[in-house]
C-alpha cells in the first residue's frame, strides 16, 4: 500500500527513445535497454528480472525512467553521442546522429506506482504523449503517428 | 539515466480515471468519386 500522495492525473515527463524497424514497422525502443520495444495502443509496463511486475521497487533501479524537464533528456542525448562541451562552453545544439538511426525525444505519461526523485521518475506504467523526431522525416513521423496515435513532429 | 539521488525518492500512486492510451486512429477511407446522377 502506498504511503505517498494519491493522484488521478498522470505525470507527464520527458524521455528518449530509439526508433528502430521491427519486421516492416518502425517502433519506439527503450533508450538504454536494447531491443525492448514499446507497444502501440497499450501501456508499457515495467518489469524487473528480480521483482517481476512489482517494479519499480524502492532500493532498486527498476522501472520506466523519465526526466522532469526536456533539458535533462537533451543532456542525456549529448552524453550518449559524446558531444557535451564545445570550446569550453556548454553545447546548446543537439548533436548529429548516425545516418538511419533516428531518435525520438518526447513527453511520456506515467502512472501506477511512481517513485519521484529530484530530476525524474521511475514508473510502473507509461505511454508516449508527444514525440519530436531527431533524424527522422515526414514519412517516419506519419508512420509513428498512425501507430501510436499521438502527435509526432519530424525534425 | 540519472534521475537524481535515491535518497530523494518518494512514492506517488497515480490511478487515472481513464488510462492515457489513445485509441488507434480510424483507418483512412479512400475519397469517393462523385457519381453523376
N, CA and C atoms of all chains as a GROMACS GRO file, in nm:
protein
  576
    1UNK      N    1   0.084  -0.119   0.000
    1UNK     CA    2   0.000   0.000   0.000
    1UNK      C    3   0.088   0.124   0.000
    2UNK      N    4   0.057   0.219  -0.089
    2UNK     CA    5   0.137   0.340  -0.098
    2UNK      C    6   0.114   0.430   0.022
    3UNK      N    7   0.222   0.493   0.071
    3UNK     CA    8   0.207   0.589   0.179
    3UNK      C    9   0.213   0.732   0.125
    4UNK      N   10   0.238   0.748  -0.004
    4UNK     CA   11   0.253   0.880  -0.062
    4UNK      C   12   0.120   0.934  -0.110
    5UNK      N   13   0.126   1.052  -0.179
    5UNK     CA   14   0.002   1.112  -0.230
    5UNK      C   15  -0.065   1.025  -0.335
    6UNK      N   16  -0.196   1.043  -0.349
    6UNK     CA   17  -0.274   0.968  -0.446
    6UNK      C   18  -0.328   1.067  -0.549
    7UNK      N   19  -0.298   1.045  -0.676
    7UNK     CA   20  -0.339   1.137  -0.782
    7UNK      C   21  -0.424   1.064  -0.884
    8UNK      N   22  -0.506   1.142  -0.958
    8UNK     CA   23  -0.586   1.081  -1.065
    8UNK      C   24  -0.543   1.129  -1.203
    9UNK      N   25  -0.446   1.221  -1.208
    9UNK     CA   26  -0.393   1.266  -1.337
    9UNK      C   27  -0.253   1.211  -1.356
   10UNK      N   28  -0.222   1.157  -1.475
   10UNK     CA   29  -0.086   1.104  -1.497
   10UNK      C   30   0.018   1.216  -1.486
   11UNK      N   31   0.138   1.179  -1.450
   11UNK     CA   32   0.252   1.270  -1.459
   11UNK      C   33   0.298   1.269  -1.604
   12UNK      N   34   0.330   1.387  -1.656
   12UNK     CA   35   0.386   1.395  -1.792
   12UNK      C   36   0.531   1.440  -1.780
   13UNK      N   37   0.622   1.356  -1.825
   13UNK     CA   38   0.766   1.381  -1.810
   13UNK      C   39   0.833   1.366  -1.947
   14UNK      N   40   0.965   1.373  -1.949
   14UNK     CA   41   1.041   1.370  -2.075
   14UNK      C   42   1.134   1.250  -2.079
   15UNK      N   43   1.152   1.193  -2.200
   15UNK     CA   44   1.248   1.085  -2.215
   15UNK      C   45   1.292   1.072  -2.361
   16UNK      N   46   1.380   0.978  -2.384
   16UNK     CA   47   1.432   0.949  -2.518
   16UNK      C   48   1.394   0.807  -2.556
   17UNK      N   49   1.380   0.787  -2.687
   17UNK     CA   50   1.364   0.653  -2.741
   17UNK      C   51   1.451   0.638  -2.866
   18UNK      N   52   1.496   0.518  -2.892
   18UNK     CA   53   1.544   0.487  -3.025
   18UNK      C   54   1.422   0.456  -3.111
   19UNK      N   55   1.434   0.480  -3.241
   19UNK     CA   56   1.329   0.440  -3.334
   19UNK      C   57   1.391   0.335  -3.425
   20UNK      N   58   1.345   0.213  -3.413
   20UNK     CA   59   1.406   0.104  -3.489
   20UNK      C   60   1.299   0.026  -3.563
   21UNK      N   61   1.341  -0.035  -3.671
   21UNK     CA   62   1.250  -0.111  -3.754
   21UNK      C   63   1.239  -0.254  -3.702
   22UNK      N   64   1.117  -0.299  -3.679
   22UNK     CA   65   1.092  -0.439  -3.641
   22UNK      C   66   1.005  -0.499  -3.749
   23UNK      N   67   1.058  -0.596  -3.821
   23UNK     CA   68   0.990  -0.650  -3.938
   23UNK      C   69   0.963  -0.534  -4.034
   24UNK      N   70   0.837  -0.503  -4.060
   24UNK     CA   71   0.808  -0.397  -4.156
   24UNK      C   72   0.766  -0.267  -4.089
   25UNK      N   73   0.774  -0.262  -3.957
   25UNK     CA   74   0.717  -0.148  -3.885
   25UNK      C   75   0.822  -0.083  -3.795
   26UNK      N   76   0.828   0.051  -3.796
   26UNK     CA   77   0.912   0.122  -3.701
   26UNK      C   78   0.843   0.126  -3.565
   27UNK      N   79   0.922   0.108  -3.462
   27UNK     CA   80   0.868   0.114  -3.326
   27UNK      C   81   0.961   0.194  -3.236
   28UNK      N   82   0.902   0.249  -3.128
   28UNK     CA   83   0.984   0.310  -3.024
   28UNK      C   84   1.052   0.200  -2.945
   29UNK      N   85   1.177   0.224  -2.913
   29UNK     CA   86   1.252   0.125  -2.836
   29UNK      C   87   1.321   0.194  -2.720
   30UNK      N   88   1.330   0.127  -2.609
   30UNK     CA   89   1.392   0.186  -2.491
   30UNK      C   90   1.532   0.238  -2.525
   31UNK      N   91   1.569   0.348  -2.461
   31UNK     CA   92   1.695   0.412  -2.496
   31UNK      C   93   1.814   0.340  -2.436
   32UNK      N   94   1.796   0.286  -2.318
   32UNK     CA   95   1.910   0.223  -2.251
   32UNK      C   96   1.902   0.070  -2.249
   33UNK      N   97   1.783   0.016  -2.279
   33UNK     CA   98   1.769  -0.130  -2.287
   33UNK      C   99   1.744  -0.166  -2.433
   34UNK      N  100   1.840  -0.233  -2.493
   34UNK     CA  101   1.830  -0.261  -2.635
   34UNK      C  102   1.722  -0.365  -2.663
   35UNK      N  103   1.656  -0.343  -2.774
   35UNK     CA  104   1.557  -0.438  -2.825
   35UNK      C  105   1.438  -0.458  -2.732
   36UNK      N  106   1.409  -0.358  -2.650
   36UNK     CA  107   1.285  -0.358  -2.572
   36UNK      C  108   1.194  -0.255  -2.638
   37UNK      N  109   1.097  -0.303  -2.716
   37UNK     CA  110   1.014  -0.208  -2.790
   37UNK      C  111   0.888  -0.174  -2.710
   38UNK      N  112   0.839  -0.052  -2.732
   38UNK     CA  113   0.718  -0.004  -2.663
   38UNK      C  114   0.597  -0.041  -2.746
   39UNK      N  115   0.497  -0.103  -2.686
   39UNK     CA  116   0.379  -0.144  -2.763
   39UNK      C  117   0.298  -0.022  -2.808
   40UNK      N  118   0.230  -0.038  -2.920
   40UNK     CA  119   0.140   0.066  -2.969
   40UNK      C  120  -0.002   0.031  -2.926
   41UNK      N  121  -0.074   0.130  -2.875
   41UNK     CA  122  -0.213   0.108  -2.836
   41UNK      C  123  -0.230   0.037  -2.704
   42UNK      N  124  -0.124   0.019  -2.630
   42UNK     CA  125  -0.131  -0.046  -2.498
   42UNK      C  126  -0.022   0.012  -2.410
   43UNK      N  127  -0.047   0.017  -2.280
   43UNK     CA  128   0.053   0.073  -2.190
   43UNK      C  129   0.179  -0.013  -2.189
   44UNK      N  130   0.291   0.053  -2.168
   44UNK     CA  131   0.418  -0.017  -2.147
   44UNK      C  132   0.431  -0.040  -1.997
   45UNK      N  133   0.457  -0.162  -1.957
   45UNK     CA  134   0.460  -0.197  -1.816
   45UNK      C  135   0.602  -0.230  -1.772
   46UNK      N  136   0.641  -0.173  -1.658
   46UNK     CA  137   0.774  -0.202  -1.604
   46UNK      C  138   0.782  -0.348  -1.562
   47UNK      N  139   0.896  -0.407  -1.587
   47UNK     CA  140   0.920  -0.544  -1.544
   47UNK      C  141   1.066  -0.555  -1.503
   48UNK      N  142   1.090  -0.629  -1.400
   48UNK     CA  143   1.224  -0.638  -1.343
   48UNK      C  144   1.263  -0.785  -1.333
   49UNK      N  145   1.388  -0.815  -1.363
   49UNK     CA  146   1.432  -0.955  -1.357
   49UNK      C  147   1.430  -1.007  -1.212
   50UNK      N  148   1.436  -0.915  -1.115
   50UNK     CA  149   1.434  -0.956  -0.974
   50UNK      C  150   1.293  -0.948  -0.915
   51UNK      N  151   1.222  -0.839  -0.946
   51UNK     CA  152   1.093  -0.814  -0.881
   51UNK      C  153   0.973  -0.838  -0.971
   52UNK      N  154   0.996  -0.878  -1.094
   52UNK     CA  155   0.884  -0.904  -1.185
   52UNK      C  156   0.801  -0.780  -1.208
   53UNK      N  157   0.668  -0.796  -1.207
   53UNK     CA  158   0.578  -0.684  -1.234
   53UNK      C  159   0.558  -0.594  -1.112
   54UNK      N  160   0.628  -0.623  -1.002
   54UNK     CA  161   0.622  -0.534  -0.886
   54UNK      C  162   0.706  -0.408  -0.908
   55UNK      N  163   0.784  -0.403  -1.016
   55UNK     CA  164   0.867  -0.285  -1.044
   55UNK      C  165   0.779  -0.162  -1.063
   56UNK      N  166   0.824  -0.045  -1.022
   56UNK     CA  167   0.952  -0.014  -0.958
   56UNK      C  168   0.950  -0.041  -0.807
   57UNK      N  169   1.064  -0.085  -0.757
   57UNK     CA  170   1.074  -0.120  -0.615
   57UNK      C  171   1.174  -0.025  -0.549
   58UNK      N  172   1.142   0.021  -0.430
   58UNK     CA  173   1.234   0.108  -0.354
   58UNK      C  174   1.363   0.034  -0.326
   59UNK      N  175   1.474   0.108  -0.336
   59UNK     CA  176   1.604   0.048  -0.310
   59UNK      C  177   1.660  -0.028  -0.428
   60UNK      N  178   1.590  -0.027  -0.542
   60UNK     CA  179   1.637  -0.093  -0.663
   60UNK      C  180   1.639   0.012  -0.772
   61UNK      N  181   1.676  -0.027  -0.893
   61UNK     CA  182   1.683   0.069  -1.003
   61UNK      C  183   1.586   0.033  -1.114
   62UNK      N  184   1.485  -0.047  -1.083
   62UNK     CA  185   1.393  -0.090  -1.189
   62UNK      C  186   1.284   0.013  -1.213
   63UNK      N  187   1.211  -0.003  -1.323
   63UNK     CA  188   1.102   0.089  -1.355
   63UNK      C  189   1.126   0.158  -1.488
   64UNK      N  190   1.026   0.232  -1.531
   64UNK     CA  191   1.033   0.308  -1.655
   64UNK      C  192   1.079   0.449  -1.620
   65UNK      N  193   1.191   0.490  -1.677
   65UNK     CA  194   1.254   0.616  -1.637
   65UNK      C  195   1.208   0.732  -1.724
   66UNK      N  196   1.198   0.850  -1.664
   66UNK     CA  197   1.173   0.973  -1.738
   66UNK      C  198   1.225   1.090  -1.655
   67UNK      N  199   1.258   1.198  -1.727
   67UNK     CA  200   1.311   1.318  -1.663
   67UNK      C  201   1.202   1.422  -1.640
   68UNK      N  202   1.229   1.513  -1.546
   68UNK     CA  203   1.132   1.619  -1.520
   68UNK      C  204   1.130   1.724  -1.629
   69UNK      N  205   1.242   1.745  -1.699
   69UNK     CA  206   1.248   1.851  -1.799
   69UNK      C  207   1.305   1.799  -1.931
   70UNK      N  208   1.273   1.871  -2.038
   70UNK     CA  209   1.329   1.839  -2.169
   70UNK      C  210   1.482   1.857  -2.168
   71UNK      N  211   1.529   1.959  -2.096
   71UNK     CA  212   1.672   1.987  -2.093
   71UNK      C  213   1.750   1.867  -2.038
   72UNK      N  214   1.696   1.802  -1.937
   72UNK     CA  215   1.765   1.684  -1.881
   72UNK      C  216   1.768   1.570  -1.982
   73UNK      N  217   1.660   1.553  -2.059
   73UNK     CA  218   1.660   1.449  -2.162
   73UNK      C  219   1.760   1.483  -2.273
   74UNK      N  220   1.767   1.611  -2.310
   74UNK     CA  221   1.864   1.652  -2.413
   74UNK      C  222   2.006   1.633  -2.363
   75UNK      N  223   2.027   1.655  -2.235
   75UNK     CA  224   2.161   1.636  -2.179
   75UNK      C  225   2.204   1.490  -2.190
   76UNK      N  226   2.111   1.398  -2.167
   76UNK     CA  227   2.142   1.256  -2.184
   76UNK      C  228   2.177   1.227  -2.329
   77UNK      N  229   2.106   1.290  -2.422
   77UNK     CA  230   2.135   1.268  -2.564
   77UNK      C  231   2.276   1.316  -2.597
   78UNK      N  232   2.316   1.429  -2.542
   78UNK     CA  233   2.452   1.480  -2.568
   78UNK      C  234   2.557   1.385  -2.509
   79UNK      N  235   2.529   1.331  -2.392
   79UNK     CA  236   2.625   1.236  -2.332
   79UNK      C  237   2.631   1.110  -2.417
   80UNK      N  238   2.516   1.066  -2.467
   80UNK     CA  239   2.509   0.943  -2.547
   80UNK      C  240   2.592   0.957  -2.674
   81UNK      N  241   2.584   1.074  -2.737
   81UNK     CA  242   2.656   1.094  -2.862
   81UNK      C  243   2.796   1.149  -2.839
   82UNK      N  244   2.833   1.171  -2.713
   82UNK     CA  245   2.969   1.213  -2.683
   82UNK      C  246   2.994   1.360  -2.708
   83UNK      N  247   2.887   1.438  -2.735
   83UNK     CA  248   2.904   1.581  -2.757
   83UNK      C  249   2.852   1.654  -2.634
   84UNK      N  250   2.939   1.709  -2.555
   84UNK     CA  251   2.895   1.774  -2.430
   84UNK      C  252   2.947   1.918  -2.422
   85UNK      N  253   3.071   1.935  -2.455
   85UNK     CA  254   3.131   2.068  -2.445
   85UNK      C  255   3.183   2.111  -2.582
   86UNK      N  256   3.178   2.238  -2.610
   86UNK     CA  257   3.229   2.291  -2.736
   86UNK      C  258   3.315   2.412  -2.702
   87UNK      N  259   3.446   2.395  -2.714
   87UNK     CA  260   3.540   2.502  -2.680
   87UNK      C  261   3.515   2.554  -2.539
   88UNK      N  262   3.491   2.463  -2.449
   88UNK     CA  263   3.481   2.501  -2.309
   88UNK      C  264   3.345   2.552  -2.265
   89UNK      N  265   3.253   2.567  -2.360
   89UNK     CA  266   3.120   2.615  -2.325
   89UNK      C  267   3.018   2.503  -2.343
   90UNK      N  268   2.913   2.503  -2.265
   90UNK     CA  269   2.809   2.401  -2.285
   90UNK      C  270   2.754   2.410  -2.427
   91UNK      N  271   2.741   2.297  -2.490
   91UNK     CA  272   2.691   2.293  -2.628
   91UNK      C  273   2.539   2.294  -2.626
   92UNK      N  274   2.479   2.398  -2.684
   92UNK     CA  275   2.334   2.410  -2.682
   92UNK      C  276   2.267   2.336  -2.799
   93UNK      N  277   2.343   2.308  -2.903
   93UNK     CA  278   2.285   2.240  -3.019
   93UNK      C  279   2.279   2.091  -2.993
   94UNK      N  280   2.172   2.027  -3.042
   94UNK     CA  281   2.167   1.883  -3.031
   94UNK      C  282   2.263   1.823  -3.133
   95UNK      N  283   2.329   1.714  -3.097
   95UNK     CA  284   2.433   1.659  -3.183
   95UNK      C  285   2.376   1.588  -3.305
   96UNK      N  286   2.457   1.576  -3.410
   96UNK     CA  287   2.413   1.499  -3.526
   96UNK      C  288   2.408   1.351  -3.492
   97UNK      N  289   2.321   1.279  -3.556
   97UNK     CA  290   2.306   1.136  -3.530
   97UNK      C  291   2.363   1.055  -3.643
   98UNK      N  292   2.385   0.928  -3.613
   98UNK     CA  293   2.428   0.838  -3.720
   98UNK      C  294   2.317   0.826  -3.824
   99UNK      N  295   2.357   0.817  -3.948
   99UNK     CA  296   2.261   0.806  -4.057
   99UNK      C  297   2.171   0.684  -4.036
  100UNK      N  298   2.041   0.705  -4.049
  100UNK     CA  299   1.949   0.592  -4.041
  100UNK      C  300   1.919   0.544  -3.901
  101UNK      N  301   1.961   0.619  -3.798
  101UNK     CA  302   1.936   0.579  -3.659
  101UNK      C  303   1.859   0.691  -3.588
  102UNK      N  304   1.733   0.712  -3.625
  102UNK     CA  305   1.659   0.822  -3.564
  102UNK      C  306   1.633   0.799  -3.415
  103UNK      N  307   1.619   0.911  -3.346
  103UNK     CA  308   1.588   0.910  -3.203
  103UNK      C  309   1.465   0.996  -3.184
  104UNK      N  310   1.382   0.961  -3.090
  104UNK     CA  311   1.267   1.044  -3.054
  104UNK      C  312   1.291   1.099  -2.913
  105UNK      N  313   1.268   1.230  -2.900
  105UNK     CA  314   1.263   1.290  -2.767
  105UNK      C  315   1.118   1.333  -2.748
  106UNK      N  316   1.065   1.313  -2.630
  106UNK     CA  317   0.924   1.348  -2.619
  106UNK      C  318   0.873   1.337  -2.478
  107UNK      N  319   0.746   1.373  -2.467
  107UNK     CA  320   0.679   1.365  -2.338
  107UNK      C  321   0.612   1.228  -2.325
  108UNK      N  322   0.605   1.182  -2.203
  108UNK     CA  323   0.552   1.049  -2.176
  108UNK      C  324   0.460   1.057  -2.055
  109UNK      N  325   0.346   0.992  -2.062
  109UNK     CA  326   0.256   0.983  -1.947
  109UNK      C  327   0.304   0.870  -1.856
  110UNK      N  328   0.305   0.897  -1.727
  110UNK     CA  329   0.346   0.798  -1.627
  110UNK      C  330   0.233   0.780  -1.527
  111UNK      N  331   0.208   0.658  -1.489
  111UNK     CA  332   0.106   0.634  -1.386
  111UNK      C  333   0.128   0.499  -1.319
  112UNK      N  334   0.032   0.465  -1.231
  112UNK     CA  335   0.053   0.347  -1.148
  112UNK      C  336   0.135   0.388  -1.026
  113UNK      N  337   0.226   0.304  -0.985
  113UNK     CA  338   0.316   0.340  -0.876
  113UNK      C  339   0.436   0.414  -0.935
  114UNK      N  340   0.459   0.535  -0.890
  114UNK     CA  341   0.566   0.619  -0.944
  114UNK      C  342   0.657   0.661  -0.829
  115UNK      N  343   0.786   0.643  -0.847
  115UNK     CA  344   0.884   0.688  -0.748
  115UNK      C  345   0.953   0.811  -0.804
  116UNK      N  346   0.935   0.924  -0.735
  116UNK     CA  347   0.986   1.053  -0.782
  116UNK      C  348   1.116   1.086  -0.713
  117UNK      N  349   1.213   1.134  -0.791
  117UNK     CA  350   1.338   1.187  -0.736
  117UNK      C  351   1.354   1.332  -0.779
  118UNK      N  352   1.469   1.391  -0.746
  118UNK     CA  353   1.486   1.535  -0.774
  118UNK      C  354   1.486   1.567  -0.923
  119UNK      N  355   1.534   1.475  -1.008
  119UNK     CA  356   1.541   1.505  -1.152
  119UNK      C  357   1.445   1.424  -1.238
  120UNK      N  358   1.374   1.328  -1.180
  120UNK     CA  359   1.288   1.246  -1.265
  120UNK      C  360   1.213   1.140  -1.189
  121UNK      N  361   1.171   1.039  -1.262
  121UNK     CA  362   1.076   0.941  -1.209
  121UNK      C  363   1.115   0.799  -1.252
  122UNK      N  364   1.070   0.703  -1.171
  122UNK     CA  365   1.066   0.561  -1.211
  122UNK      C  366   0.920   0.519  -1.197
  123UNK      N  367   0.862   0.469  -1.307
  123UNK     CA  368   0.718   0.446  -1.307
  123UNK      C  369   0.684   0.300  -1.337
  124UNK      N  370   0.559   0.266  -1.302
  124UNK     CA  371   0.508   0.131  -1.329
  124UNK      C  372   0.454   0.120  -1.472
  125UNK      N  373   0.376   0.223  -1.514
  125UNK     CA  374   0.315   0.222  -1.647
  125UNK      C  375   0.349   0.350  -1.722
  126UNK      N  376   0.354   0.340  -1.854
  126UNK     CA  377   0.384   0.459  -1.936
  126UNK      C  378   0.327   0.443  -2.075
  127UNK      N  379   0.301   0.560  -2.136
  127UNK     CA  380   0.264   0.563  -2.279
  127UNK      C  381   0.312   0.696  -2.336
  128UNK      N  382   0.364   0.696  -2.460
  128UNK     CA  383   0.408   0.823  -2.518
  128UNK      C  384   0.294   0.923  -2.525
  129UNK      N  385   0.327   1.052  -2.507
  129UNK     CA  386   0.228   1.159  -2.510
  129UNK      C  387   0.247   1.246  -2.634
  130UNK      N  388   0.372   1.273  -2.670
  130UNK     CA  389   0.404   1.360  -2.783
  130UNK      C  390   0.550   1.337  -2.818
  131UNK      N  391   0.580   1.325  -2.948
  131UNK     CA  392   0.716   1.289  -2.988
  131UNK      C  393   0.774   1.391  -3.085
  132UNK      N  394   0.904   1.417  -3.070
  132UNK     CA  395   0.978   1.501  -3.164
  132UNK      C  396   1.092   1.416  -3.219
  133UNK      N  397   1.094   1.396  -3.349
  133UNK     CA  398   1.196   1.311  -3.408
  133UNK      C  399   1.325   1.388  -3.429
  134UNK      N  400   1.435   1.321  -3.405
  134UNK     CA  401   1.567   1.374  -3.435
  134UNK      C  402   1.628   1.277  -3.536
  135UNK      N  403   1.646   1.323  -3.658
  135UNK     CA  404   1.696   1.235  -3.762
  135UNK      C  405   1.585   1.155  -3.828
  136UNK      N  406   1.464   1.206  -3.823
  136UNK     CA  407   1.352   1.138  -3.887
  136UNK      C  408   1.268   1.237  -3.966
  137UNK      N  409   1.218   1.195  -4.077
  137UNK     CA  410   1.146   1.288  -4.164
  137UNK      C  411   0.996   1.260  -4.163
  138UNK      N  412   0.926   1.329  -4.256
  138UNK     CA  413   0.779   1.326  -4.256
  138UNK      C  414   0.722   1.184  -4.262
  139UNK      N  415   0.780   1.101  -4.346
  139UNK     CA  416   0.726   0.966  -4.365
  139UNK      C  417   0.729   0.888  -4.234
  140UNK      N  418   0.841   0.896  -4.165
  140UNK     CA  419   0.854   0.824  -4.038
  140UNK      C  420   0.761   0.884  -3.933
  141UNK      N  421   0.748   1.017  -3.932
  141UNK     CA  422   0.658   1.082  -3.837
  141UNK      C  423   0.515   1.034  -3.860
  142UNK      N  424   0.474   1.028  -3.986
  142UNK     CA  425   0.338   0.981  -4.015
  142UNK      C  426   0.317   0.838  -3.969
  143UNK      N  427   0.418   0.753  -3.992
  143UNK     CA  428   0.407   0.612  -3.953
  143UNK      C  429   0.392   0.598  -3.801
  144UNK      N  430   0.474   0.671  -3.727
  144UNK     CA  431   0.467   0.662  -3.580
  144UNK      C  432   0.338   0.725  -3.527
  145UNK      N  433   0.293   0.832  -3.594
  145UNK     CA  434   0.168   0.898  -3.553
  145UNK      C  435   0.051   0.802  -3.568
  146UNK      N  436   0.050   0.730  -3.680
  146UNK     CA  437  -0.060   0.635  -3.706
  146UNK      C  438  -0.052   0.518  -3.607
  147UNK      N  439   0.070   0.471  -3.582
  147UNK     CA  440   0.087   0.352  -3.497
  147UNK      C  441   0.055   0.380  -3.350
  148UNK      N  442   0.112   0.489  -3.295
  148UNK     CA  443   0.096   0.516  -3.152
  148UNK      C  444  -0.021   0.610  -3.122
  149UNK      N  445  -0.078   0.671  -3.228
  149UNK     CA  446  -0.194   0.761  -3.214
  149UNK      C  447  -0.163   0.881  -3.125
  150UNK      N  448  -0.042   0.934  -3.136
  150UNK     CA  449  -0.003   1.056  -3.065
  150UNK      C  450   0.060   1.151  -3.166
  151UNK      N  451   0.073   1.279  -3.126
  151UNK     CA  452   0.138   1.376  -3.214
  151UNK      C  453   0.286   1.342  -3.229
  152UNK      N  454   0.334   1.346  -3.353
  152UNK     CA  455   0.476   1.321  -3.382
  152UNK      C  456   0.523   1.430  -3.478
  153UNK      N  457   0.629   1.498  -3.439
  153UNK     CA  458   0.680   1.611  -3.519
  153UNK      C  459   0.812   1.571  -3.581
  154UNK      N  460   0.826   1.584  -3.715
  154UNK     CA  461   0.952   1.549  -3.780
  154UNK      C  462   1.061   1.651  -3.748
  155UNK      N  463   1.186   1.614  -3.770
  155UNK     CA  464   1.296   1.707  -3.742
  155UNK      C  465   1.311   1.806  -3.855
  156UNK      N  466   2.012   0.626  -1.680
  156UNK     CA  467   1.954   0.760  -1.678
  156UNK      C  468   1.961   0.814  -1.536
  157UNK      N  469   2.026   0.928  -1.521
  157UNK     CA  470   2.047   0.986  -1.389
  157UNK      C  471   1.928   1.074  -1.351
  158UNK      N  472   1.840   1.022  -1.271
  158UNK     CA  473   1.722   1.099  -1.231
  158UNK      C  474   1.737   1.155  -1.090
  159UNK      N  475   1.857   1.144  -1.036
  159UNK     CA  476   1.882   1.203  -0.905
  159UNK      C  477   1.917   1.098  -0.801
  160UNK      N  478   1.950   1.148  -0.684
  160UNK     CA  479   1.996   1.060  -0.576
  160UNK      C  480   1.881   0.975  -0.522
  161UNK      N  481   1.906   0.846  -0.499
  161UNK     CA  482   1.800   0.758  -0.447
  161UNK      C  483   1.740   0.806  -0.316
  162UNK      N  484   1.821   0.875  -0.234
  162UNK     CA  485   1.765   0.916  -0.103
  162UNK      C  486   1.667   1.032  -0.114
  163UNK      N  487   1.650   1.087  -0.235
  163UNK     CA  488   1.548   1.192  -0.254
  163UNK      C  489   1.415   1.131  -0.299
  164UNK      N  490   1.410   1.000  -0.310
  164UNK     CA  491   1.294   0.935  -0.371
  164UNK      C  492   1.172   0.932  -0.278
  165UNK      N  493   1.055   0.959  -0.338
  165UNK     CA  494   0.930   0.940  -0.263
  165UNK      C  495   0.824   0.883  -0.357
  166UNK      N  496   0.730   0.811  -0.299
  166UNK     CA  497   0.635   0.736  -0.380
  166UNK      C  498   0.506   0.813  -0.402
  167UNK      N  499   0.454   0.802  -0.524
  167UNK     CA  500   0.325   0.861  -0.560
  167UNK      C  501   0.242   0.750  -0.623
  168UNK      N  502   0.116   0.744  -0.588
  168UNK     CA  503   0.026   0.647  -0.651
  168UNK      C  504  -0.067   0.722  -0.746
  169UNK      N  505  -0.069   0.683  -0.871
  169UNK     CA  506  -0.149   0.755  -0.971
  169UNK      C  507  -0.244   0.656  -1.037
  170UNK      N  508  -0.373   0.682  -1.018
  170UNK     CA  509  -0.476   0.595  -1.077
  170UNK      C  510  -0.569   0.681  -1.162
  171UNK      N  511  -0.533   0.703  -1.291
  171UNK     CA  512  -0.619   0.786  -1.375
  171UNK      C  513  -0.756   0.723  -1.395
  172UNK      N  514  -0.857   0.808  -1.410
  172UNK     CA  515  -0.991   0.756  -1.436
  172UNK      C  516  -0.993   0.682  -1.571
  173UNK      N  517  -0.921   0.738  -1.668
  173UNK     CA  518  -0.903   0.671  -1.796
  173UNK      C  519  -0.753   0.661  -1.822
  174UNK      N  520  -0.707   0.545  -1.863
  174UNK     CA  521  -0.565   0.530  -1.893
  174UNK      C  522  -0.529   0.619  -2.012
  175UNK      N  523  -0.415   0.689  -2.005
  175UNK     CA  524  -0.377   0.779  -2.113
  175UNK      C  525  -0.319   0.706  -2.234
  176UNK      N  526  -0.395   0.611  -2.283
  176UNK     CA  527  -0.355   0.536  -2.403
  176UNK      C  528  -0.458   0.567  -2.510
  177UNK      N  529  -0.421   0.645  -2.612
  177UNK     CA  530  -0.520   0.684  -2.713
  177UNK      C  531  -0.567   0.566  -2.796
  178UNK      N  532  -0.692   0.576  -2.838
  178UNK     CA  533  -0.744   0.474  -2.929
  178UNK      C  534  -0.676   0.490  -3.064
  179UNK      N  535  -0.657   0.381  -3.136
  179UNK     CA  536  -0.594   0.391  -3.267
  179UNK      C  537  -0.674   0.482  -3.359
  180UNK      N  538  -0.603   0.555  -3.444
  180UNK     CA  539  -0.670   0.641  -3.541
  180UNK      C  540  -0.752   0.554  -3.637
  181UNK      N  541  -0.872   0.601  -3.674
  181UNK     CA  542  -0.950   0.521  -3.768
  181UNK      C  543  -0.880   0.511  -3.903
  182UNK      N  544  -0.898   0.400  -3.967
  182UNK     CA  545  -0.836   0.381  -4.098
  182UNK      C  546  -0.890   0.485  -4.195
  183UNK      N  547  -0.801   0.538  -4.274
  183UNK     CA  548  -0.844   0.639  -4.370
  183UNK      C  549  -0.919   0.572  -4.484
  184UNK      N  550  -1.041   0.622  -4.507
  184UNK     CA  551  -1.119   0.566  -4.618
  184UNK      C  552  -1.085   0.642  -4.745
  185UNK      N  553  -1.079   0.573  -4.856
  185UNK     CA  554  -1.049   0.642  -4.981
  185UNK      C  555  -1.163   0.740  -5.016
  186UNK      N  556  -1.122   0.855  -5.061
  186UNK     CA  557  -1.224   0.954  -5.102
  186UNK      C  558  -1.305   0.898  -5.217
  187UNK      N  559  -1.436   0.916  -5.204
  187UNK     CA  560  -1.522   0.862  -5.308
  187UNK      C  561  -1.543   0.964  -5.420
  188UNK      N  562  -1.535   0.914  -5.540
  188UNK     CA  563  -1.561   0.999  -5.654
  188UNK      C  564  -1.711   1.035  -5.657
  189UNK      N  565  -1.743   1.160  -5.684
  189UNK     CA  566  -1.886   1.191  -5.700
  189UNK      C  567  -1.943   1.116  -5.821
  190UNK      N  568  -2.058   1.056  -5.796
  190UNK     CA  569  -2.120   0.978  -5.905
  190UNK      C  570  -2.231   1.062  -5.968
  191UNK      N  571  -2.219   1.091  -6.096
  191UNK     CA  572  -2.326   1.171  -6.159
  191UNK      C  573  -2.458   1.099  -6.160
  192UNK      N  574  -2.565   1.172  -6.138
  192UNK     CA  575  -2.698   1.113  -6.135
  192UNK      C  576  -2.737   1.066  -6.275
   0.00000   0.00000   0.00000
